[in-house]
Amino acid sequence: MNQQNSTKFILTCLTLTVAACLCLSVVGFGAAGYLLWSERTPRTEVISTPEITLPPEGNSPTPPAAGEATPQGNLPPEIARQMDEIESQVQTLRGLQRDHAVERQLYSSEALCRRVVEDFLVDYTPEESHDDVLSLSAFGLLQPDFEMLPFLEDLYSEQIAGFYDDEVKAMYVVQDTDFRGPQRMTYAHEFVHALQDQNFGLGEALGVSDEQCQADSEHCAAVLALVEGDASLAEEMWLHTYATDQDFTDLSDFYRNFDTPIYDAAPTFMQADFLFPYQQGKDFVQYLYDQGGWEAVNAAYTNLPQSTEQIMHPERYPEDVPLKVDLPDLLPLLPQGWQKVDSGTLGEWYTYLMLSRGWKNVSRLPEDVGLQAADGWGGDAYAVFYAPDEAGYVLVLDMRWNNASEASEFRRALLRYVSRRFDVPTQNVDGGSWAWQTDTLFSSLHQDDTRTVWLVTPSQTLADVLWQALSTP
């Protein structure tokens, strides 16, 4: 569920120290970790863009009309000059040089929104969306009847700042009114992505392709956090080094009217997950920078982080690599007609989200409890299956922990979480197994030293069959 199926990086954002930067890593949920729901996704950082009052006397250039783009050769001279200046400043600040000019265009927010929706949501089918909602609901992160596609369309329509497209090697910036503080800072962030692309490569060059993310979703989550954390830290430095007094005035005016009702209404786990590449990613890059400056950050592109655990605990990078966990083929053990809708790796980040950011308020553990319980993650594999009528489902989560103490800490947290989520008491089956029973499902948890296995099934009989398959050498 943390995979990205689209290999495009569409990257943009305002600095986290000044702005509420929202990462829209949308669509698809096939192998948790970065985004239980970002398997098939473009990477679009988005911000709400309220109208900014034009300065008097008609000094601002006329913005492109809806549906139109202003190509590089037709950019207003003053905007082109400012972009050139920002590019020079960012190259000096980041210590990377471009090897060729980057194409750049201005769009109206309406036209840019439509471009993103047409480029990416058109490839996200209702069937994929349906399966993703089923998978997320099995983990307790989303309501089973959540309407994903309308939500994503609304979210795109609410906020778009611009992006760098690593496939066509072009920069796109919103210019509904003028190229002012918010747009200038966004451009600084985006140009870092262009420098990353020219110096290290993005997408497949960093092991972020459809096939690679299907095989290793935690890797994709970690790489995106490196890429965005790098751009966010450089953007922050640009702000404090080169931004003008007018930039700060513009930003203050902008955020006085900053409003994101669609994001504010998003499921709780999405709100946190949107920000992961920027908040946790920036902390990761800051740690590297503090250890060895930009050279240490650059070195991470040749020794890429491998998991959300490394991003959350940068002191464990690069030595603490995830353990590979494989599930046997369980589909033949299920009733005829059942289908697997999802499988992959949950990862430390999504383990925390599951425990503390579920859609049911009553099931959420305190943030510190969820974070502490997820700490010590060593590796995992999960699979989600559904009955033909979708009235029943099976969830299998097989996890490894760094030591038995951390496995026990997770087990204690999961006991609380499951009991709250299903509103039933925990039954201690024996010294290493626990169970929960409702009218429609049976859930069990097994711990053996550093291994925990959580099952959710329609019946105890099926749970016993699956546990037997999982515990057979």
N, C-alpha and C positions, 0 to 999 in steps of 0.2 A: 504494500500500500504506500510505499514511499518512492514509487518509481515515476519516471517521466517517460511517456511514450513519444511525445514530440521532442525532437532533438534541438529545436530552436531555443535559444536563450533570448527572451525578450525582457530586457533588464532596465529598470529605472527606479528612482526613489529619492526621497528627501532624507537628509541626515537624521539619524535616530535621536541625536541630542536636541534637535530643534523641532523635529516633525514627528507626527505619528505615521511612520512609514508603513504602508500596508502592502504585503506581498501577496499578489494574486497568483498563486501557483495552482492553476485550476485543473479540474477535470480528471477523472479516472482514479480508481482506487485499486491498485493491484499489488501491493506488497509493502506494507506499512513501513514506518520508520521515519521517512521524511514527512510524508503526508500520506497517511493511510489512503488519502484520496488524491495523490498526484502522479499516478502512473502515466497518464496520457496527456501531460500538460505542457502548455507554454509557460514560460516564466515571465510574468509581467508584474512589475511593481507599480502600484497605482496609488494615487492620492486624489482626494476630492479637490476639485478645481473651481472654486466659486469665482464669480466675476470680480475682476480687479478694475477699479475706476481708472479710466484713461486720464492721463495728464491733460491739462488745459492746452489750448491753442492748436490742437490737432497735430501734435508733433509725432504721434505714434504711427507706425506704418499700418496700412490696412491689412487685417488678418485674412487668411485664405477663407473662402466660403466653405460651407458645409459640403463635404464630399470632395473637396479639392485639396491638393497638396502643393506646397511651394517648393520646387526643386532647388538644389544648391545654387545653380546659376542665377536663380531669380530671388534669392534671399535679399531682403533689404540690406543695404551696405552696412548700416550701424549694427544690425544683428550679426551679420557675418564677421564684422570686426570683433565684436564681443566674444563670439564663439572661438575665433582664432586666439584671442587673448586667453580665454579659459583653457583651451587646449595646451597652450604654452605653459601656463601655470601648473596644470595638472601633470604634465610631463616632468617638470622640474621637481614638483612635490613628490611624485610617486617614483621617480628615478627610472622611468621607462620611456623609451622613445618610439614614436610611430615610424613605420617604414614606408607608409604611403598615406595620402589624405583619405579621410573617411567621408563618404557621401552623407549629406545631411538634408533633411527636409522638415518643413513646418506643416503641421496639420491643425485643423480645428479639432476640438475635443470630440465633437460628434463624428467627424470623419475618421479620427483615429480609433474611436470606440468601435465603429462599424468595421474597420479593417481588422481589428483584433478578433472580433466575434466571427467575421466571415473566414478568417484564416484558420482559426483554431476550433471554435465550438462547432463548426460545420463537420469536423472530423470526429466529434464526440457523439456517438449515436445514442438514441434513447435506450437501446438495449444495454449499452455499456453503463450509462448513468444508472439504470435500474439495478444492475448487478452491484455497482459500487455502493449504492444505498443499502442493499441487502447486507453486504459485507460490513459496512460501518455500523449498521444497527446490531449485527451479531456481537460486536465488541462493546455495545452500549454507548457508542459515540454519537449516534444519529437516530432520530425517530424513523421507524420503518416507512412512514408515509411522506418523508421529506421529499420535496420536489426540487431536485438538483438543477436541472437545466434552466428553469425560470429564475432560480436564485442566481446562478452564474451570469446570466444575461443581465439581470438587474445590477449585479455588482460591477460588471464591466461598464455599464451605462453610468454608474454613479461616479466612477473615478478612473481617470487615465491621465498619466503625466507625460508619458512618452516611452521610448524604448530604443535599445540597440538590437538590431536583428543580425545575428551572427551568420545567417545563411546568405543574406544579400549584402552584408557588410555595410549597413547604412544606419544612420542615427535619425530618429523621428522624435520631434518635440512638439508639444501642444503650444499653440499660440492663438488663443481666443482673443486676446487683447494686446499683449505686449510681451517682450522678452525682458522680464524683470526678475526680482530676487528669487522667487520659486523656480522659474524656468532656468535661470542661470545655475542654481545649485543642482537642479536635476541634470543639466547638461554636464556639469563637472562629474557627477556620478556615472552618467552614461559613457562619457569619454574614457573613464577608467576601464569599462568593459571593452571598449574598442582597443585599448592598449593591451589588455589581457589577451584578447583574441589574436592580435598581431604578434605578441611575444610568446604566448604559451599555447594558444589555440583554445577554443571553446567547443562544446559539444563532444563529438567523437574523439577529438584529440585528448580530452580529459576522461575518456571512458564513460561518456554520457550519451549513449545511443539507446534506441528502443531495445535491442537485444541485450545490451550490457546491463541496462537498468532492470530488465526482467530477471536477469540472473543475480543481480546484486543491488538491491534497492538502497541499502544503507550507504553504499559507496556514492550513489547519486545524490542522496541527501547531504552527505558530508561535503561533496565537491561543490554543490550549489551554495552551501554555507560559506565555504572558503571564498568563492567568487563574489558573493554578495557582501560578505564581511570585509573583504579587501576594498571593494568599491565604497562601502559605507564609511570605513575608517579614513580613506583618502578624501572622501567628500567632506567629512567632518574637519579634517585638517585644512582643506581648501577654504571652508567657511571661516575658520579662525585665522587664516593667514592672508587670504586675498579678498574676502567679501567686503563690500563697501558699506558705508553707513546707510546708503539707500537700499542695499540688499536687505539689511536687517529691518529697516522700516517696512519694506515690502512684505517680508516674511511675517512680521508682526501683524500687519493688516490682513494678510492671507489667513493666518490662523485664528484671527479674531472671529472669522466667519466659517471656520473649518467645521464641516458637518458631514458625517458618514452614516446615515440611518440604515443603509443596507448592511454594511459591515457591523454596525452596532447590534443588529438583529440576527447576525450569523450565529450558528451553533458555537457553543463555548470553545470546543476543541479547535474549531477553525480559526477563531480569533487569535488563539495562541500560536497555532501552527503557521498562520500567515506571516508571523513576525520572526519565526525561528531563524531563517537565513540571515536576518539583519541583526537581531539582538544577540542570539547565541553565536552566530557567525562572526559578528563584529568582535565579541569578547574573545573568540578563538584567535582571530587575526591580531587583535591587540596584544594577546599573550605572546604570540610569535614575534611581533614587532618589538615588544619590551625585551625579549631575549636577544634579538640580533638585528633589529631594524628591518628595512624593506628587503634586505638580502635573505633574511630568515623566512619572510613571507614568500618571496620568489621561489625559494627552495621547496616550499610545500607543493608547488605545481609539478615538481618532478618526483615528489614522494607524497602522493595525495593522501589526505585523511580517508579512512575506510568506514567510519561509522558515526552515528549521531552521538555515541558515547564519547568518542574522541573530541567532537565539537563541544560537548557539554563539559568535558574535563580535559582541557588542552594539555595539561601536564602529563596525560597518559599517551599523547601522540608522540611518536608514531609506533611505540613498542606494543601497546595493548591492542592487538588486532582481534577482530571477532572470531569466535569459534564457528565452524561450519556445522549446521544441524540439518539433517535430512529426515523427512517423514517418509514412511513406506506408502505404497499405493493403497489408500483406504477406501477408494470409491467402490471396489468390488464387495466390501463388507456392508455397504449401505443398501437399503431397499431399492428395488428396481425403479428406474426413472429419476433417481436423485442426481443432481449435477453439482460439480465443483464450480463455485462462482469466483473464488479468489484463493491465492496462496502466496506465501512470501515470508518476509522477515519483519517482525514488529519493531525491534530496536528499543534502545533505552528511552528515547524521546516519546515514542508512542506508548510505551509501557506506562510512563508517567501520565500521559494524556488520558489513557483508559482509566486509570485509577482516580484521577482528580478533575477531569474535564468532560465527563460523560453528560449526556443530554438530560438525565434525571438528576435534579438537584440533590435528592436524598441519597444517591449512591456515591456522590463525590467525597473523596477523602480530602483532608486539608492538604494544601499545596506542599508543605514541608514533608508531610507523611508520604505523599505520592513520589516526590523527588527522591527521598531517602530510600524508599522501597525499590525504586527503579535503579538506583545506584548499585553497582556490582554486577550489572548485566554482562553476560559473556557471549551470548549468541542465542538464536532461537529459530524456530520455523513454525508457521501456522498454516491452516487450511480451513476454508469455510465451504460448507455444502448446504444445499437447500432441496426440500421436497418439491415435486412437480407443482403442487398447489401453493407452495411457499408457506404453508401453515406450520411446518417444522423445519428446523435447521440443526446443523452440527458444526461446532467450533472446536478445533484442536489447536492447542498452543503448547509446544514443547520447548522449554527454556533451559539454558545452562547459566550458572552463576559462578563468580570468581572463587567463592568458597561457600561452605555449608552455612555459615552464619548469615551471609547475605541472601542465600536461598531461603532461609527461615524467615528473614525479615520480609521478603517479598510475600512469602506464604501467609504470614500473619496479616499483611495488608490486604491480600486478595481475599482472605476469609471475611474480613470486614466488608470489602467492596461487594462481593457476591451476595452476602446475606442482605445487605442494604438494597442492592439492585433488584433482587428477586423477592425481597420481603419475606424471607423464610429463614428459620434458624439453621445454624450449621450443625451437622451431625458428624461426630468423630467416629469414622468407620473402624480404623485401627491406628496403630502408631504412626503410619505414614500416609493416611488417606482421610479425606473429608468429603462430605456430600451435602447436596441441597436438593429438595424435591418440591415441585409445584404440580398443579393439575396438568400442565402441558410440557414440562421439561424436567430433566434430571441432569444435575451438574456434579462433577467430582474433581477433586484436586489431589494430586499425588506428589509426594516429595521423597526423593532418594538421594541423600547427600547433597550434591550441588545441582541436581536436576529437579525441575518442577514440571508437571504436566497438568494442564487444565482442560477439561472436557465439558462441553455443553451438548446435550443430545435430547431427543424426545423421550427416551426411556432408559432405565437402569440396565436393561438387557443389552441395548446397543452400546452403552457406555462401557460395559464390561467387555464386550467383544473388541471394541477399539483399544481399550487399555491392554488387553491381552496381546494385540498386534504390536502395540507400541513398546511393551515391556519384554517381548521376545527377542533375544539376541539375533 
